[in-house]
Amino acid sequence: MARFIQYLKDTRGELKHVSWPTQKQTTIFTILVIVLSLIVALYLGVLDYILTGVLNRVI
Protein backbone atom coordinates (compact mmCIF):
# COMPACT_ATOMS: atom_id res chain seq x y z
CA MET A 1 0.00 0.00 0.00
CA ALA A 2 2.89 2.35 0.75
CA ARG A 3 4.22 1.88 -2.77
CA PHE A 4 0.87 2.88 -4.23
CA ILE A 5 0.70 6.06 -2.15
CA GLN A 6 4.28 6.93 -3.15
CA TYR A 7 3.34 6.30 -6.78
CA LEU A 8 0.41 8.73 -6.49
CA LYS A 9 2.66 11.38 -4.90
CA ASP A 10 5.27 10.94 -7.64
CA THR A 11 2.61 11.13 -10.34
CA ARG A 12 1.19 14.32 -8.87
CA GLY A 13 4.68 15.84 -8.77
CA GLU A 14 5.32 14.94 -12.40
CA LEU A 15 2.01 16.44 -13.52
CA LYS A 16 3.19 19.81 -12.18
CA HIS A 17 5.95 19.74 -14.81
CA VAL A 18 3.57 19.18 -17.71
CA SER A 19 3.09 22.08 -20.11
CA TRP A 20 -0.67 22.03 -20.69
CA PRO A 21 -2.07 23.62 -23.87
CA THR A 22 -4.11 26.77 -23.63
CA GLN A 23 -7.82 26.78 -24.36
CA LYS A 24 -7.14 28.51 -27.69
CA GLN A 25 -4.58 25.85 -28.69
CA THR A 26 -6.97 23.07 -27.71
CA THR A 27 -9.76 24.60 -29.79
CA ILE A 28 -7.50 25.04 -32.83
CA PHE A 29 -6.14 21.49 -32.59
CA THR A 30 -9.64 20.06 -32.19
CA ILE A 31 -10.89 21.91 -35.28
CA LEU A 32 -7.78 20.81 -37.19
CA VAL A 33 -8.37 17.14 -36.29
CA ILE A 34 -12.03 17.37 -37.35
CA VAL A 35 -11.19 19.05 -40.67
CA LEU A 36 -8.40 16.59 -41.48
CA SER A 37 -10.66 13.66 -40.57
CA LEU A 38 -13.33 14.95 -42.95
CA ILE A 39 -10.78 15.42 -45.73
CA VAL A 40 -9.44 11.88 -45.30
CA ALA A 41 -12.98 10.45 -45.16
CA LEU A 42 -13.91 12.31 -48.35
CA TYR A 43 -10.73 11.13 -50.09
CA LEU A 44 -11.30 7.52 -49.10
CA GLY A 45 -14.97 7.70 -50.08
CA VAL A 46 -14.16 9.04 -53.54
CA LEU A 47 -11.38 6.50 -53.99
CA ASP A 48 -13.73 3.68 -52.95
CA TYR A 49 -16.40 4.93 -55.36
CA ILE A 50 -13.93 5.05 -58.26
CA LEU A 51 -12.35 1.67 -57.55
CA THR A 52 -15.78 0.06 -57.12
CA GLY A 53 -16.82 1.43 -60.52
CA VAL A 54 -13.65 0.14 -62.13
CA LEU A 55 -14.09 -3.27 -60.52
CA ASN A 56 -17.73 -3.51 -61.66
CA ARG A 57 -16.71 -2.75 -65.25
CA VAL A 58 -13.98 -5.39 -65.17
CA ILE A 59 -16.28 -8.08 -63.79
CHARMM-style PDB file with segment names, atoms N, HN, CA, C and O in Angstrom:
ATOM      1  N   MET     1       0.825  -1.198   0.000  1.00  0.00      PROA
ATOM      2  CA  MET     1       0.000   0.000   0.000  1.00  0.00      PROA
ATOM      3  C   MET     1       0.866   1.257   0.000  1.00  0.00      PROA
ATOM      4  O   MET     1       0.506   2.267  -0.605  1.00  0.00      PROA
ATOM      5  N   ALA     2       2.003   1.188   0.679  1.00  0.00      PROA
ATOM      6  HN  ALA     2       2.295   0.368   1.170  1.00  0.00      PROA
ATOM      7  CA  ALA     2       2.889   2.355   0.748  1.00  0.00      PROA
ATOM      8  C   ALA     2       3.454   2.688  -0.624  1.00  0.00      PROA
ATOM      9  O   ALA     2       3.655   3.856  -0.958  1.00  0.00      PROA
ATOM     10  N   ARG     3       3.708   1.648  -1.419  1.00  0.00      PROA
ATOM     11  HN  ARG     3       3.545   0.700  -1.149  1.00  0.00      PROA
ATOM     12  CA  ARG     3       4.218   1.883  -2.774  1.00  0.00      PROA
ATOM     13  C   ARG     3       3.194   2.619  -3.620  1.00  0.00      PROA
ATOM     14  O   ARG     3       3.538   3.508  -4.399  1.00  0.00      PROA
ATOM     15  N   PHE     4       1.937   2.243  -3.461  1.00  0.00      PROA
ATOM     16  HN  PHE     4       1.658   1.521  -2.829  1.00  0.00      PROA
ATOM     17  CA  PHE     4       0.871   2.881  -4.234  1.00  0.00      PROA
ATOM     18  C   PHE     4       0.741   4.356  -3.869  1.00  0.00      PROA
ATOM     19  O   PHE     4       0.592   5.200  -4.752  1.00  0.00      PROA
ATOM     20  N   ILE     5       0.795   4.669  -2.595  1.00  0.00      PROA
ATOM     21  HN  ILE     5       0.916   3.983  -1.878  1.00  0.00      PROA
ATOM     22  CA  ILE     5       0.696   6.063  -2.150  1.00  0.00      PROA
ATOM     23  C   ILE     5       1.888   6.859  -2.662  1.00  0.00      PROA
ATOM     24  O   ILE     5       1.733   8.003  -3.089  1.00  0.00      PROA
ATOM     25  N   GLN     6       3.078   6.264  -2.622  1.00  0.00      PROA
ATOM     26  HN  GLN     6       3.204   5.334  -2.275  1.00  0.00      PROA
ATOM     27  CA  GLN     6       4.277   6.932  -3.149  1.00  0.00      PROA
ATOM     28  C   GLN     6       4.141   7.161  -4.655  1.00  0.00      PROA
ATOM     29  O   GLN     6       4.538   8.204  -5.174  1.00  0.00      PROA
ATOM     30  N   TYR     7       3.572   6.168  -5.350  1.00  0.00      PROA
ATOM     31  HN  TYR     7       3.249   5.321  -4.929  1.00  0.00      PROA
ATOM     32  CA  TYR     7       3.338   6.300  -6.780  1.00  0.00      PROA
ATOM     33  C   TYR     7       2.415   7.484  -7.065  1.00  0.00      PROA
ATOM     34  O   TYR     7       2.680   8.270  -7.975  1.00  0.00      PROA
ATOM     35  N   LEU     8       1.338   7.617  -6.299  1.00  0.00      PROA
ATOM     36  HN  LEU     8       1.123   6.979  -5.560  1.00  0.00      PROA
ATOM     37  CA  LEU     8       0.410   8.732  -6.491  1.00  0.00      PROA
ATOM     38  C   LEU     8       1.087  10.074  -6.218  1.00  0.00      PROA
ATOM     39  O   LEU     8       0.840  11.044  -6.934  1.00  0.00      PROA
ATOM     40  N   LYS     9       1.928  10.139  -5.204  1.00  0.00      PROA
ATOM     41  HN  LYS     9       2.129   9.351  -4.622  1.00  0.00      PROA
ATOM     42  CA  LYS     9       2.657  11.376  -4.899  1.00  0.00      PROA
ATOM     43  C   LYS     9       3.617  11.726  -6.036  1.00  0.00      PROA
ATOM     44  O   LYS     9       3.707  12.882  -6.450  1.00  0.00      PROA
ATOM     45  N   ASP    10       4.329  10.723  -6.531  1.00  0.00      PROA
ATOM     46  HN  ASP    10       4.257   9.784  -6.194  1.00  0.00      PROA
ATOM     47  CA  ASP    10       5.266  10.943  -7.637  1.00  0.00      PROA
ATOM     48  C   ASP    10       4.531  11.398  -8.897  1.00  0.00      PROA
ATOM     49  O   ASP    10       4.980  12.299  -9.604  1.00  0.00      PROA
ATOM     50  N   THR    11       3.402  10.763  -9.158  1.00  0.00      PROA
ATOM     51  HN  THR    11       3.037  10.031  -8.583  1.00  0.00      PROA
ATOM     52  CA  THR    11       2.607  11.127 -10.339  1.00  0.00      PROA
ATOM     53  C   THR    11       2.135  12.567 -10.231  1.00  0.00      PROA
ATOM     54  O   THR    11       2.208  13.321 -11.201  1.00  0.00      PROA
ATOM     55  N   ARG    12       1.660  12.943  -9.077  1.00  0.00      PROA
ATOM     56  HN  ARG    12       1.602  12.330  -8.289  1.00  0.00      PROA
ATOM     57  CA  ARG    12       1.193  14.320  -8.869  1.00  0.00      PROA
ATOM     58  C   ARG    12       2.333  15.318  -9.070  1.00  0.00      PROA
ATOM     59  O   ARG    12       2.138  16.385  -9.652  1.00  0.00      PROA
ATOM     60  N   GLY    13       3.517  14.964  -8.587  1.00  0.00      PROA
ATOM     61  HN  GLY    13       3.675  14.097  -8.114  1.00  0.00      PROA
ATOM     62  CA  GLY    13       4.678  15.837  -8.775  1.00  0.00      PROA
ATOM     63  C   GLY    13       5.058  15.979 -10.232  1.00  0.00      PROA
ATOM     64  O   GLY    13       5.414  17.070 -10.678  1.00  0.00      PROA
ATOM     65  N   GLU    14       4.986  14.888 -10.981  1.00  0.00      PROA
ATOM     66  HN  GLU    14       4.697  14.002 -10.618  1.00  0.00      PROA
ATOM     67  CA  GLU    14       5.319  14.938 -12.404  1.00  0.00      PROA
ATOM     68  C   GLU    14       4.306  15.758 -13.190  1.00  0.00      PROA
ATOM     69  O   GLU    14       4.674  16.447 -14.142  1.00  0.00      PROA
ATOM     70  N   LEU    15       3.040  15.694 -12.807  1.00  0.00      PROA
ATOM     71  HN  LEU    15       2.741  15.134 -12.034  1.00  0.00      PROA
ATOM     72  CA  LEU    15       2.008  16.445 -13.523  1.00  0.00      PROA
ATOM     73  C   LEU    15       2.200  17.953 -13.376  1.00  0.00      PROA
ATOM     74  O   LEU    15       1.706  18.722 -14.201  1.00  0.00      PROA
ATOM     75  N   LYS    16       2.906  18.378 -12.341  1.00  0.00      PROA
ATOM     76  HN  LYS    16       3.307  17.754 -11.671  1.00  0.00      PROA
ATOM     77  CA  LYS    16       3.189  19.812 -12.176  1.00  0.00      PROA
ATOM     78  C   LYS    16       4.182  20.307 -13.226  1.00  0.00      PROA
ATOM     79  O   LYS    16       4.248  21.501 -13.516  1.00  0.00      PROA
ATOM     80  N   HSD    17       4.958  19.372 -13.796  1.00  0.00      PROA
ATOM     81  HN  HSD    17       4.904  18.402 -13.561  1.00  0.00      PROA
ATOM     82  CA  HSD    17       5.955  19.738 -14.807  1.00  0.00      PROA
ATOM     83  C   HSD    17       5.390  19.743 -16.218  1.00  0.00      PROA
ATOM     84  O   HSD    17       6.070  20.167 -17.152  1.00  0.00      PROA
ATOM     85  N   VAL    18       4.174  19.284 -16.386  1.00  0.00      PROA
ATOM     86  HN  VAL    18       3.621  18.939 -15.627  1.00  0.00      PROA
ATOM     87  CA  VAL    18       3.574  19.177 -17.710  1.00  0.00      PROA
ATOM     88  C   VAL    18       3.191  20.562 -18.208  1.00  0.00      PROA
ATOM     89  O   VAL    18       2.642  21.373 -17.462  1.00  0.00      PROA
ATOM     90  N   SER    19       3.486  20.824 -19.475  1.00  0.00      PROA
ATOM     91  HN  SER    19       3.932  20.166 -20.081  1.00  0.00      PROA
ATOM     92  CA  SER    19       3.092  22.082 -20.111  1.00  0.00      PROA
ATOM     93  C   SER    19       1.755  21.863 -20.807  1.00  0.00      PROA
ATOM     94  O   SER    19       1.711  21.342 -21.922  1.00  0.00      PROA
ATOM     95  N   TRP    20       0.667  22.259 -20.155  1.00  0.00      PROA
ATOM     96  HN  TRP    20       0.703  22.683 -19.250  1.00  0.00      PROA
ATOM     97  CA  TRP    20      -0.672  22.026 -20.685  1.00  0.00      PROA
ATOM     98  C   TRP    20      -0.998  23.053 -21.763  1.00  0.00      PROA
ATOM     99  O   TRP    20      -0.604  24.212 -21.635  1.00  0.00      PROA
ATOM    100  N   PRO    21      -1.705  22.662 -22.820  1.00  0.00      PROA
ATOM    101  CA  PRO    21      -2.072  23.616 -23.873  1.00  0.00      PROA
ATOM    102  C   PRO    21      -3.117  24.603 -23.367  1.00  0.00      PROA
ATOM    103  O   PRO    21      -3.890  24.314 -22.454  1.00  0.00      PROA
ATOM    104  N   THR    22      -3.111  25.767 -23.986  1.00  0.00      PROA
ATOM    105  HN  THR    22      -2.483  26.002 -24.727  1.00  0.00      PROA
ATOM    106  CA  THR    22      -4.109  26.771 -23.625  1.00  0.00      PROA
ATOM    107  C   THR    22      -5.456  26.383 -24.235  1.00  0.00      PROA
ATOM    108  O   THR    22      -5.535  25.476 -25.064  1.00  0.00      PROA
ATOM    109  N   GLN    23      -6.503  27.073 -23.818  1.00  0.00      PROA
ATOM    110  HN  GLN    23      -6.439  27.810 -23.145  1.00  0.00      PROA
ATOM    111  CA  GLN    23      -7.823  26.779 -24.364  1.00  0.00      PROA
ATOM    112  C   GLN    23      -7.861  27.082 -25.863  1.00  0.00      PROA
ATOM    113  O   GLN    23      -8.500  26.362 -26.631  1.00  0.00      PROA
ATOM    114  N   LYS    24      -7.176  28.147 -26.275  1.00  0.00      PROA
ATOM    115  HN  LYS    24      -6.657  28.732 -25.651  1.00  0.00      PROA
ATOM    116  CA  LYS    24      -7.140  28.508 -27.691  1.00  0.00      PROA
ATOM    117  C   LYS    24      -6.432  27.418 -28.502  1.00  0.00      PROA
ATOM    118  O   LYS    24      -6.905  27.041 -29.574  1.00  0.00      PROA
ATOM    119  N   GLN    25      -5.308  26.913 -27.999  1.00  0.00      PROA
ATOM    120  HN  GLN    25      -4.924  27.220 -27.129  1.00  0.00      PROA
ATOM    121  CA  GLN    25      -4.582  25.850 -28.689  1.00  0.00      PROA
ATOM    122  C   GLN    25      -5.436  24.587 -28.786  1.00  0.00      PROA
ATOM    123  O   GLN    25      -5.469  23.929 -29.826  1.00  0.00      PROA
ATOM    124  N   THR    26      -6.116  24.261 -27.709  1.00  0.00      PROA
ATOM    125  HN  THR    26      -6.089  24.795 -26.864  1.00  0.00      PROA
ATOM    126  CA  THR    26      -6.965  23.066 -27.710  1.00  0.00      PROA
ATOM    127  C   THR    26      -8.079  23.194 -28.734  1.00  0.00      PROA
ATOM    128  O   THR    26      -8.385  22.234 -29.442  1.00  0.00      PROA
ATOM    129  N   THR    27      -8.688  24.368 -28.820  1.00  0.00      PROA
ATOM    130  HN  THR    27      -8.440  25.148 -28.245  1.00  0.00      PROA
ATOM    131  CA  THR    27      -9.756  24.597 -29.789  1.00  0.00      PROA
ATOM    132  C   THR    27      -9.230  24.479 -31.210  1.00  0.00      PROA
ATOM    133  O   THR    27      -9.860  23.838 -32.052  1.00  0.00      PROA
ATOM    134  N   ILE    28      -8.090  25.087 -31.486  1.00  0.00      PROA
ATOM    135  HN  ILE    28      -7.579  25.608 -30.802  1.00  0.00      PROA
ATOM    136  CA  ILE    28      -7.496  25.044 -32.832  1.00  0.00      PROA
ATOM    137  C   ILE    28      -7.139  23.607 -33.214  1.00  0.00      PROA
ATOM    138  O   ILE    28      -7.426  23.170 -34.329  1.00  0.00      PROA
ATOM    139  N   PHE    29      -6.516  22.877 -32.296  1.00  0.00      PROA
ATOM    140  HN  PHE    29      -6.283  23.232 -31.391  1.00  0.00      PROA
ATOM    141  CA  PHE    29      -6.136  21.495 -32.595  1.00  0.00      PROA
ATOM    142  C   PHE    29      -7.353  20.608 -32.798  1.00  0.00      PROA
ATOM    143  O   PHE    29      -7.333  19.712 -33.642  1.00  0.00      PROA
ATOM    144  N   THR    30      -8.411  20.846 -32.035  1.00  0.00      PROA
ATOM    145  HN  THR    30      -8.428  21.574 -31.349  1.00  0.00      PROA
ATOM    146  CA  THR    30      -9.640  20.063 -32.189  1.00  0.00      PROA
ATOM    147  C   THR    30     -10.258  20.310 -33.556  1.00  0.00      PROA
ATOM    148  O   THR    30     -10.659  19.365 -34.236  1.00  0.00      PROA
ATOM    149  N   ILE    31     -10.337  21.564 -33.959  1.00  0.00      PROA
ATOM    150  HN  ILE    31     -10.012  22.331 -33.406  1.00  0.00      PROA
ATOM    151  CA  ILE    31     -10.890  21.907 -35.276  1.00  0.00      PROA
ATOM    152  C   ILE    31     -10.015  21.310 -36.377  1.00  0.00      PROA
ATOM    153  O   ILE    31     -10.528  20.802 -37.373  1.00  0.00      PROA
ATOM    154  N   LEU    32      -8.710  21.371 -36.198  1.00  0.00      PROA
ATOM    155  HN  LEU    32      -8.293  21.784 -35.388  1.00  0.00      PROA
ATOM    156  CA  LEU    32      -7.782  20.810 -37.185  1.00  0.00      PROA
ATOM    157  C   LEU    32      -7.990  19.306 -37.341  1.00  0.00      PROA
ATOM    158  O   LEU    32      -8.004  18.799 -38.463  1.00  0.00      PROA
ATOM    159  N   VAL    33      -8.151  18.588 -36.232  1.00  0.00      PROA
ATOM    160  HN  VAL    33      -8.139  19.000 -35.321  1.00  0.00      PROA
ATOM    161  CA  VAL    33      -8.374  17.144 -36.290  1.00  0.00      PROA
ATOM    162  C   VAL    33      -9.688  16.832 -36.996  1.00  0.00      PROA
ATOM    163  O   VAL    33      -9.750  15.901 -37.799  1.00  0.00      PROA
ATOM    164  N   ILE    34     -10.735  17.594 -36.708  1.00  0.00      PROA
ATOM    165  HN  ILE    34     -10.685  18.350 -36.056  1.00  0.00      PROA
ATOM    166  CA  ILE    34     -12.032  17.370 -37.348  1.00  0.00      PROA
ATOM    167  C   ILE    34     -11.941  17.614 -38.848  1.00  0.00      PROA
ATOM    168  O   ILE    34     -12.440  16.811 -39.637  1.00  0.00      PROA
ATOM    169  N   VAL    35     -11.310  18.713 -39.249  1.00  0.00      PROA
ATOM    170  HN  VAL    35     -10.904  19.365 -38.608  1.00  0.00      PROA
ATOM    171  CA  VAL    35     -11.190  19.046 -40.669  1.00  0.00      PROA
ATOM    172  C   VAL    35     -10.364  17.990 -41.402  1.00  0.00      PROA
ATOM    173  O   VAL    35     -10.752  17.536 -42.478  1.00  0.00      PROA
ATOM    174  N   LEU    36      -9.233  17.601 -40.826  1.00  0.00      PROA
ATOM    175  HN  LEU    36      -8.918  17.970 -39.952  1.00  0.00      PROA
ATOM    176  CA  LEU    36      -8.403  16.591 -41.478  1.00  0.00      PROA
ATOM    177  C   LEU    36      -9.123  15.244 -41.556  1.00  0.00      PROA
ATOM    178  O   LEU    36      -8.976  14.520 -42.540  1.00  0.00      PROA
ATOM    179  N   SER    37      -9.890  14.910 -40.534  1.00  0.00      PROA
ATOM    180  HN  SER    37     -10.009  15.499 -39.735  1.00  0.00      PROA
ATOM    181  CA  SER    37     -10.657  13.661 -40.571  1.00  0.00      PROA
ATOM    182  C   SER    37     -11.687  13.691 -41.688  1.00  0.00      PROA
ATOM    183  O   SER    37     -11.879  12.689 -42.378  1.00  0.00      PROA
ATOM    184  N   LEU    38     -12.349  14.817 -41.875  1.00  0.00      PROA
ATOM    185  HN  LEU    38     -12.193  15.630 -41.314  1.00  0.00      PROA
ATOM    186  CA  LEU    38     -13.331  14.947 -42.946  1.00  0.00      PROA
ATOM    187  C   LEU    38     -12.676  14.857 -44.320  1.00  0.00      PROA
ATOM    188  O   LEU    38     -13.223  14.245 -45.237  1.00  0.00      PROA
ATOM    189  N   ILE    39     -11.502  15.470 -44.456  1.00  0.00      PROA
ATOM    190  HN  ILE    39     -11.058  15.967 -43.711  1.00  0.00      PROA
ATOM    191  CA  ILE    39     -10.783  15.419 -45.734  1.00  0.00      PROA
ATOM    192  C   ILE    39     -10.375  13.975 -46.055  1.00  0.00      PROA
ATOM    193  O   ILE    39     -10.550  13.517 -47.184  1.00  0.00      PROA
ATOM    194  N   VAL    40      -9.843  13.274 -45.079  1.00  0.00      PROA
ATOM    195  HN  VAL    40      -9.701  13.646 -44.161  1.00  0.00      PROA
ATOM    196  CA  VAL    40      -9.437  11.876 -45.300  1.00  0.00      PROA
ATOM    197  C   VAL    40     -10.656  11.011 -45.611  1.00  0.00      PROA
ATOM    198  O   VAL    40     -10.597  10.152 -46.490  1.00  0.00      PROA
ATOM    199  N   ALA    41     -11.759  11.232 -44.897  1.00  0.00      PROA
ATOM    200  HN  ALA    41     -11.807  11.930 -44.182  1.00  0.00      PROA
ATOM    201  CA  ALA    41     -12.976  10.452 -45.158  1.00  0.00      PROA
ATOM    202  C   ALA    41     -13.487  10.714 -46.569  1.00  0.00      PROA
ATOM    203  O   ALA    41     -13.897   9.780 -47.260  1.00  0.00      PROA
ATOM    204  N   LEU    42     -13.469  11.966 -47.004  1.00  0.00      PROA
ATOM    205  HN  LEU    42     -13.136  12.724 -46.443  1.00  0.00      PROA
ATOM    206  CA  LEU    42     -13.912  12.306 -48.351  1.00  0.00      PROA
ATOM    207  C   LEU    42     -12.995  11.661 -49.394  1.00  0.00      PROA
ATOM    208  O   LEU    42     -13.469  11.102 -50.384  1.00  0.00      PROA
ATOM    209  N   TYR    43     -11.698  11.740 -49.170  1.00  0.00      PROA
ATOM    210  HN  TYR    43     -11.313  12.193 -48.366  1.00  0.00      PROA
ATOM    211  CA  TYR    43     -10.729  11.135 -50.091  1.00  0.00      PROA
ATOM    212  C   TYR    43     -10.960   9.626 -50.205  1.00  0.00      PROA
ATOM    213  O   TYR    43     -11.013   9.081 -51.308  1.00  0.00      PROA
ATOM    214  N   LEU    44     -11.094   8.965 -49.073  1.00  0.00      PROA
ATOM    215  HN  LEU    44     -11.051   9.407 -48.177  1.00  0.00      PROA
ATOM    216  CA  LEU    44     -11.295   7.517 -49.100  1.00  0.00      PROA
ATOM    217  C   LEU    44     -12.646   7.147 -49.715  1.00  0.00      PROA
ATOM    218  O   LEU    44     -12.756   6.126 -50.394  1.00  0.00      PROA
ATOM    219  N   GLY    45     -13.665   7.961 -49.485  1.00  0.00      PROA
ATOM    220  HN  GLY    45     -13.576   8.790 -48.934  1.00  0.00      PROA
ATOM    221  CA  GLY    45     -14.970   7.703 -50.082  1.00  0.00      PROA
ATOM    222  C   GLY    45     -14.936   7.815 -51.595  1.00  0.00      PROA
ATOM    223  O   GLY    45     -15.498   6.977 -52.300  1.00  0.00      PROA
ATOM    224  N   VAL    46     -14.274   8.853 -52.091  1.00  0.00      PROA
ATOM    225  HN  VAL    46     -13.817   9.534 -51.518  1.00  0.00      PROA
ATOM    226  CA  VAL    46     -14.156   9.040 -53.541  1.00  0.00      PROA
ATOM    227  C   VAL    46     -13.315   7.919 -54.148  1.00  0.00      PROA
ATOM    228  O   VAL    46     -13.665   7.374 -55.195  1.00  0.00      PROA
ATOM    229  N   LEU    47     -12.226   7.582 -53.502  1.00  0.00      PROA
ATOM    230  HN  LEU    47     -11.942   8.025 -52.652  1.00  0.00      PROA
ATOM    231  CA  LEU    47     -11.376   6.499 -53.989  1.00  0.00      PROA
ATOM    232  C   LEU    47     -12.151   5.182 -54.019  1.00  0.00      PROA
ATOM    233  O   LEU    47     -12.040   4.430 -54.988  1.00  0.00      PROA
ATOM    234  N   ASP    48     -12.920   4.894 -52.996  1.00  0.00      PROA
ATOM    235  HN  ASP    48     -13.010   5.505 -52.210  1.00  0.00      PROA
ATOM    236  CA  ASP    48     -13.732   3.680 -52.951  1.00  0.00      PROA
ATOM    237  C   ASP    48     -14.761   3.668 -54.073  1.00  0.00      PROA
ATOM    238  O   ASP    48     -14.975   2.643 -54.721  1.00  0.00      PROA
ATOM    239  N   TYR    49     -15.397   4.815 -54.298  1.00  0.00      PROA
ATOM    240  HN  TYR    49     -15.223   5.648 -53.772  1.00  0.00      PROA
ATOM    241  CA  TYR    49     -16.399   4.927 -55.364  1.00  0.00      PROA
ATOM    242  C   TYR    49     -15.774   4.647 -56.733  1.00  0.00      PROA
ATOM    243  O   TYR    49     -16.341   3.914 -57.544  1.00  0.00      PROA
ATOM    244  N   ILE    50     -14.606   5.234 -56.980  1.00  0.00      PROA
ATOM    245  HN  ILE    50     -14.146   5.829 -56.322  1.00  0.00      PROA
ATOM    246  CA  ILE    50     -13.931   5.055 -58.263  1.00  0.00      PROA
ATOM    247  C   ILE    50     -13.486   3.603 -58.443  1.00  0.00      PROA
ATOM    248  O   ILE    50     -13.723   3.007 -59.493  1.00  0.00      PROA
ATOM    249  N   LEU    51     -12.849   3.041 -57.429  1.00  0.00      PROA
ATOM    250  HN  LEU    51     -12.656   3.525 -56.576  1.00  0.00      PROA
ATOM    251  CA  LEU    51     -12.354   1.667 -57.548  1.00  0.00      PROA
ATOM    252  C   LEU    51     -13.501   0.662 -57.654  1.00  0.00      PROA
ATOM    253  O   LEU    51     -13.366  -0.351 -58.340  1.00  0.00      PROA
ATOM    254  N   THR    52     -14.622   0.926 -56.989  1.00  0.00      PROA
ATOM    255  HN  THR    52     -14.732   1.749 -56.432  1.00  0.00      PROA
ATOM    256  CA  THR    52     -15.784   0.061 -57.118  1.00  0.00      PROA
ATOM    257  C   THR    52     -16.332   0.104 -58.547  1.00  0.00      PROA
ATOM    258  O   THR    52     -16.707  -0.928 -59.104  1.00  0.00      PROA
ATOM    259  N   GLY    53     -16.375   1.291 -59.128  1.00  0.00      PROA
ATOM    260  HN  GLY    53     -16.070   2.129 -58.675  1.00  0.00      PROA
ATOM    261  CA  GLY    53     -16.822   1.432 -60.516  1.00  0.00      PROA
ATOM    262  C   GLY    53     -15.914   0.708 -61.484  1.00  0.00      PROA
ATOM    263  O   GLY    53     -16.387   0.048 -62.409  1.00  0.00      PROA
ATOM    264  N   VAL    54     -14.606   0.826 -61.277  1.00  0.00      PROA
ATOM    265  HN  VAL    54     -14.222   1.362 -60.525  1.00  0.00      PROA
ATOM    266  CA  VAL    54     -13.647   0.138 -62.134  1.00  0.00      PROA
ATOM    267  C   VAL    54     -13.806  -1.370 -61.987  1.00  0.00      PROA
ATOM    268  O   VAL    54     -13.806  -2.096 -62.982  1.00  0.00      PROA
ATOM    269  N   LEU    55     -13.940  -1.839 -60.763  1.00  0.00      PROA
ATOM    270  HN  LEU    55     -13.940  -1.250 -59.955  1.00  0.00      PROA
ATOM    271  CA  LEU    55     -14.089  -3.275 -60.524  1.00  0.00      PROA
ATOM    272  C   LEU    55     -15.382  -3.812 -61.138  1.00  0.00      PROA
ATOM    273  O   LEU    55     -15.386  -4.916 -61.682  1.00  0.00      PROA
ATOM    274  N   ASN    56     -16.457  -3.067 -61.063  1.00  0.00      PROA
ATOM    275  HN  ASN    56     -16.454  -2.170 -60.621  1.00  0.00      PROA
ATOM    276  CA  ASN    56     -17.726  -3.507 -61.663  1.00  0.00      PROA
ATOM    277  C   ASN    56     -17.626  -3.583 -63.180  1.00  0.00      PROA
ATOM    278  O   ASN    56     -18.257  -4.442 -63.796  1.00  0.00      PROA
ATOM    279  N   ARG    57     -16.853  -2.709 -63.786  1.00  0.00      PROA
ATOM    280  HN  ARG    57     -16.341  -2.011 -63.286  1.00  0.00      PROA
ATOM    281  CA  ARG    57     -16.707  -2.753 -65.248  1.00  0.00      PROA
ATOM    282  C   ARG    57     -15.835  -3.924 -65.676  1.00  0.00      PROA
ATOM    283  O   ARG    57     -16.043  -4.498 -66.745  1.00  0.00      PROA
ATOM    284  N   VAL    58     -14.863  -4.278 -64.849  1.00  0.00      PROA
ATOM    285  HN  VAL    58     -14.694  -3.812 -63.981  1.00  0.00      PROA
ATOM    286  CA  VAL    58     -13.981  -5.394 -65.169  1.00  0.00      PROA
ATOM    287  C   VAL    58     -14.726  -6.718 -65.045  1.00  0.00      PROA
ATOM    288  O   VAL    58     -14.540  -7.627 -65.854  1.00  0.00      PROA
ATOM    289  N   ILE    59     -15.562  -6.812 -64.033  1.00  0.00      PROA
ATOM    290  HN  ILE    59     -15.713  -6.074 -63.376  1.00  0.00      PROA
ATOM    291  CA  ILE    59     -16.285  -8.077 -63.789  1.00  0.00      PROA
ATOM    292  C   ILE    59     -17.480  -8.176 -64.639  1.00  0.00      PROA
ATOM    293  OT1 ILE    59     -18.207  -9.167 -64.570  1.00  0.00      PROA
TER     294      ILE     59
END
